[in-house]
Amino acid sequence: MTKIVVIAGPTASGKSSLAIDMAQRFDGEIISADAMQIYRELDIGTAKVTEQERKLIPHHLIDIVNMTDQFSVAEFVKQADNVIADIVSRDKLPIVAGGTGFYIKALLGQQPLDFVASDEQEVAVLKQRELDDLIVELRTRDERLANKVDEHNKQRVIRAIQIARHGAHDVDQTRPKYDPLVVGIDWPRDILYERINSRAQIMIENGLLTEAQSILDVGGENIQAGKAIGYKEFFPYLQGELSLKDAISQMQQDSRRYAKRQLTYLRHQIPGLIWIDGAQAKVELAKRIESFL
């Protein structure tokens, strides 16, 4: 089986820099597993690596769709499989790095593909809606599918909407099976939150509001990219409904909550994941990769 290294962890934990360091040490290339870094023109709020870093180490599955496009996890898996095969064909080490646990779980074959029609953020948005509203959307999209679903069960209605939106994807038995080394970057909660708060301020200084305005101009939260934490919190500010200080505070709070959800997901949904200390991550992961290879 193909050996791959997977670096997971919450937002602001240092996944990108760690992946670059490991790629330099072990002649690797990086595959992004981030549901928002796929979008072109959205660089600051998604914490993409810089052009200089991309020239240093090849990065894949970044800037592959327009901000108004839909993109399913099934499509991510398909493209990631192709990229990994190409990297291996050139005798390089594939290093998957990102915080979208659903992408990682699907790539590792731990998630049936009929469940990977959408991502965690889309599911979260659906869960916030009333059941009656969800039923209306389902019946509008696919009356036949709606007739098969228990309309009293919100979770099943949500899954049916996902399938109606993106299509059902049966498990592809021809997909490659990977031999993965999967690690998660672990920081004490107070340090992680400090990193998150600090990064929010840096993003503002680097031009985050310009990117948020560009999303608002083409649909705001009505498009998939507009649901991303780090952008949607600034729509009220840009519309004159909230102060900048309050918008930043909301972004920081939402990012901290998102980090908590990411950690919970990784701990319970990714079998075999090994946690490594954030402060010693480069040393510890290098040792593990040496043993793994």
C-alpha positions as CSV (number, residue, x, y, z in Angstrom):
1,M,0.0,0.0,0.0
2,T,1.0,3.6,-0.6
3,K,2.5,5.3,2.4
4,I,1.2,8.8,3.1
5,V,1.7,11.2,6.0
6,V,-1.3,13.0,7.3
7,I,-1.0,16.1,9.5
8,A,-4.3,17.2,11.1
9,G,-5.2,19.5,13.9
10,P,-7.4,22.5,14.8
11,T,-7.2,25.9,13.2
12,A,-4.1,27.9,14.0
13,S,-2.2,24.8,15.3
14,G,0.6,25.1,12.8
15,K,-0.2,22.4,10.2
16,S,1.0,24.2,7.2
17,S,4.5,25.1,8.6
18,L,4.9,21.6,10.0
19,A,4.0,20.1,6.6
20,I,6.5,22.3,4.8
21,D,9.3,21.4,7.2
22,M,8.6,17.7,6.8
23,A,8.4,18.0,3.0
24,Q,11.8,19.6,3.0
25,R,13.3,16.9,5.2
26,F,11.7,13.9,3.4
27,D,11.4,15.0,-0.2
28,G,7.7,15.4,-0.1
29,E,4.8,17.3,-1.7
30,I,1.8,18.6,0.2
31,I,-1.9,17.9,-0.5
32,S,-4.2,20.4,1.2
33,A,-7.2,18.9,3.1
34,D,-8.9,22.2,3.8
35,A,-12.5,22.8,2.6
36,M,-11.9,26.5,2.2
37,Q,-8.4,26.7,0.6
38,I,-9.9,25.2,-2.5
39,Y,-11.3,28.6,-3.4
40,R,-9.4,31.1,-5.6
41,E,-9.0,34.7,-4.4
42,L,-9.6,33.7,-0.8
43,D,-6.1,33.7,0.7
44,I,-6.0,35.6,3.9
45,G,-9.1,34.3,5.7
46,T,-8.3,30.7,4.7
47,A,-4.7,31.0,6.0
48,K,-3.2,29.7,2.7
49,V,0.5,29.3,2.3
50,T,2.3,32.1,0.5
51,E,3.4,32.1,-3.1
52,Q,7.0,31.9,-1.8
53,E,6.2,28.8,0.3
54,R,4.5,27.2,-2.7
55,K,7.6,27.7,-4.8
56,L,9.6,26.1,-2.0
57,I,7.4,23.0,-1.8
58,P,4.7,22.0,-4.3
59,H,1.2,22.3,-2.8
60,H,-1.9,20.6,-4.4
61,L,-5.7,21.1,-4.2
62,I,-5.3,24.8,-3.4
63,D,-7.0,27.4,-5.7
64,I,-8.9,24.8,-7.7
65,V,-12.4,26.3,-7.9
66,N,-14.0,29.7,-8.0
67,M,-15.6,31.2,-4.9
68,T,-19.1,30.8,-6.2
69,D,-18.6,27.1,-7.0
70,Q,-19.9,24.1,-5.1
71,F,-17.3,21.4,-4.2
72,S,-18.1,18.1,-2.6
73,V,-16.0,15.9,-0.4
74,A,-16.4,13.1,-3.0
75,E,-14.7,15.4,-5.6
76,F,-11.9,16.1,-3.1
77,V,-11.3,12.3,-2.6
78,K,-11.2,11.8,-6.4
79,Q,-8.7,14.6,-7.0
80,A,-6.6,13.7,-3.9
81,D,-6.2,10.1,-5.1
82,N,-5.0,11.3,-8.5
83,V,-2.5,13.8,-7.0
84,I,-1.1,11.2,-4.5
85,A,-0.6,8.7,-7.4
86,D,1.3,11.4,-9.3
87,I,3.4,12.3,-6.3
88,V,4.3,8.7,-5.7
89,S,5.1,8.1,-9.4
90,R,7.9,10.7,-9.0
91,D,9.2,9.0,-5.9
92,K,8.1,11.8,-3.6
93,L,6.4,11.5,-0.2
94,P,2.7,12.6,-0.2
95,I,2.0,14.7,2.9
96,V,-1.7,15.5,3.5
97,A,-2.2,18.6,5.7
98,G,-5.4,20.2,6.8
99,G,-8.1,20.8,9.4
100,T,-11.1,19.4,7.5
101,G,-11.5,16.1,9.4
102,F,-14.3,14.9,7.1
103,Y,-11.9,15.2,4.1
104,I,-9.3,13.2,5.9
105,K,-11.7,10.5,7.1
106,A,-13.0,10.1,3.5
107,L,-9.6,10.0,1.9
108,L,-8.5,7.2,4.3
109,G,-11.5,5.1,3.4
110,Q,-13.1,5.4,6.8
111,Q,-16.3,7.1,5.5
112,P,-18.8,5.6,3.0
113,L,-18.9,7.9,0.0
114,D,-22.6,8.3,0.1
115,F,-22.0,10.3,3.3
116,V,-19.3,12.5,1.7
117,A,-21.5,14.5,-0.5
118,S,-20.9,17.7,1.6
119,D,-18.7,19.0,4.3
120,E,-19.0,19.6,8.1
121,Q,-19.9,23.3,7.6
122,E,-22.8,22.5,5.2
123,V,-24.2,20.0,7.7
124,A,-23.9,22.5,10.5
125,V,-25.9,25.1,8.5
126,L,-28.6,22.5,7.7
127,K,-28.9,21.5,11.4
128,Q,-29.7,25.1,12.3
129,R,-32.8,25.2,10.1
130,E,-36.3,24.1,11.1
131,L,-37.4,20.6,10.1
132,D,-40.4,21.9,8.1
133,D,-38.1,24.1,6.1
134,L,-35.7,21.2,5.4
135,I,-38.6,19.0,4.2
136,V,-39.7,21.8,1.8
137,E,-36.2,21.9,0.3
138,L,-36.0,18.1,0.0
139,R,-39.4,17.8,-1.7
140,T,-38.5,20.6,-4.1
141,R,-35.2,18.9,-5.0
142,D,-36.3,15.3,-5.1
143,E,-39.9,14.2,-4.4
144,R,-39.1,10.5,-4.9
145,L,-36.3,10.6,-2.4
146,A,-38.5,12.6,0.0
147,N,-41.1,9.9,-0.1
148,K,-38.6,7.3,1.2
149,V,-37.4,9.3,4.1
150,D,-38.8,9.5,7.7
151,E,-39.7,13.1,7.7
152,H,-39.9,13.1,11.5
153,N,-36.1,12.2,11.6
154,K,-34.2,15.5,11.1
155,Q,-30.8,13.7,10.6
156,R,-32.2,11.5,7.9
157,V,-33.8,14.5,6.2
158,I,-30.5,16.3,6.2
159,R,-28.7,13.4,4.7
160,A,-31.3,13.1,2.0
161,I,-30.9,16.8,1.2
162,Q,-27.1,16.2,0.9
163,I,-27.7,13.4,-1.6
164,A,-30.3,15.5,-3.5
165,R,-27.8,18.4,-3.7
166,H,-24.7,16.5,-4.6
167,G,-25.7,13.0,-5.7
168,A,-25.2,9.7,-4.0
169,H,-21.7,8.2,-4.2
170,D,-21.3,4.5,-3.7
171,V,-18.1,3.3,-2.2
172,D,-15.6,2.8,-5.1
173,Q,-13.9,-0.5,-4.5
174,T,-11.2,0.4,-7.0
175,R,-10.0,3.3,-4.8
176,P,-6.4,2.9,-3.6
177,K,-5.8,1.9,0.0
178,Y,-3.3,3.9,1.9
179,D,-0.8,3.0,4.7
180,P,-1.1,6.3,6.6
181,L,0.9,7.8,9.4
182,V,-1.8,10.2,10.9
183,V,-0.8,12.8,13.5
184,G,-2.7,15.6,15.2
185,I,-1.1,18.7,16.6
186,D,-2.0,19.2,20.2
187,W,-1.6,22.5,22.1
188,P,-2.8,23.4,25.7
189,R,-6.2,25.0,25.2
190,D,-5.1,28.4,26.5
191,I,-2.1,28.5,24.1
192,L,-4.2,27.4,21.1
193,Y,-6.8,30.1,21.8
194,E,-4.0,32.7,22.1
195,R,-2.8,31.6,18.7
196,I,-6.3,31.9,17.2
197,N,-6.9,35.3,18.6
198,S,-3.5,36.6,17.4
199,R,-4.0,35.2,13.9
200,A,-7.3,37.0,13.6
201,Q,-5.7,40.4,14.2
202,I,-2.9,39.6,11.7
203,M,-5.5,38.6,9.1
204,I,-7.3,42.0,9.5
205,E,-4.0,43.8,9.0
206,N,-3.2,41.8,5.9
207,G,-6.5,42.7,4.2
208,L,-9.1,40.2,5.3
209,L,-11.9,42.7,5.0
210,T,-11.2,43.1,1.2
211,E,-11.7,39.3,0.8
212,A,-14.9,39.4,2.9
213,Q,-16.3,42.2,0.8
214,S,-15.6,40.2,-2.4
215,I,-17.6,37.3,-1.0
216,L,-20.4,39.6,0.1
217,D,-20.5,41.1,-3.4
218,V,-21.2,37.7,-5.0
219,G,-23.7,36.2,-2.5
220,G,-22.4,36.3,1.0
221,E,-23.7,33.4,3.1
222,N,-25.8,32.2,0.1
223,I,-22.7,30.6,-1.4
224,Q,-20.6,27.8,0.0
225,A,-17.5,30.0,0.5
226,G,-19.5,32.6,2.3
227,K,-20.3,30.2,5.2
228,A,-16.6,30.0,6.2
229,I,-15.6,31.2,9.6
230,G,-13.3,34.2,9.2
231,Y,-15.5,35.8,6.6
232,K,-19.2,35.6,7.5
233,E,-18.5,37.4,10.8
234,F,-17.6,40.6,8.9
235,F,-20.6,40.8,6.7
236,P,-22.6,42.7,9.3
237,Y,-19.7,45.1,9.8
238,L,-19.5,45.7,6.0
239,Q,-23.2,46.3,5.9
240,G,-23.0,48.9,8.7
241,E,-24.7,46.7,11.3
242,L,-21.8,45.9,13.6
243,S,-18.6,47.6,14.8
244,L,-15.2,46.3,13.6
245,K,-14.2,45.5,17.2
246,D,-17.3,43.4,17.7
247,A,-16.9,41.6,14.3
248,I,-13.3,40.7,15.2
249,S,-14.4,39.4,18.6
250,Q,-17.1,37.3,17.0
251,M,-14.6,35.9,14.5
252,Q,-12.2,35.0,17.4
253,Q,-15.0,33.3,19.3
254,D,-16.4,31.4,16.3
255,S,-12.8,30.2,15.5
256,R,-12.3,29.0,19.1
257,R,-15.5,27.1,19.0
258,Y,-14.6,25.7,15.6
259,A,-11.2,24.5,17.0
260,K,-13.0,22.7,19.8
261,R,-15.3,21.0,17.3
262,Q,-12.3,20.0,15.1
263,L,-10.5,18.5,18.1
264,T,-13.6,16.5,19.1
265,Y,-14.1,15.2,15.6
266,L,-10.5,14.2,15.2
267,R,-10.5,12.4,18.5
268,H,-13.6,10.4,17.8
269,Q,-13.7,10.0,14.0
270,I,-10.1,9.3,12.9
271,P,-8.9,5.9,14.1
272,G,-5.2,5.6,14.7
273,L,-4.5,9.3,14.9
274,I,-1.4,10.0,17.1
275,W,-1.3,13.3,19.0
276,I,2.0,15.2,19.1
277,D,2.9,18.1,21.3
278,G,2.7,21.4,19.3
279,A,5.8,22.8,20.9
280,Q,7.9,19.7,19.9
281,A,6.0,18.8,16.7
282,K,8.9,19.1,14.2
283,V,11.2,16.9,16.2
284,E,8.6,14.4,17.2
285,L,7.1,14.0,13.8
286,A,10.5,13.8,12.1
287,K,11.3,10.8,14.3
288,R,8.0,9.1,13.6
289,I,8.4,9.6,9.8
290,E,11.9,8.1,9.9
291,S,10.5,5.0,11.6
292,F,7.5,4.9,9.3
293,L,9.4,5.0,6.1
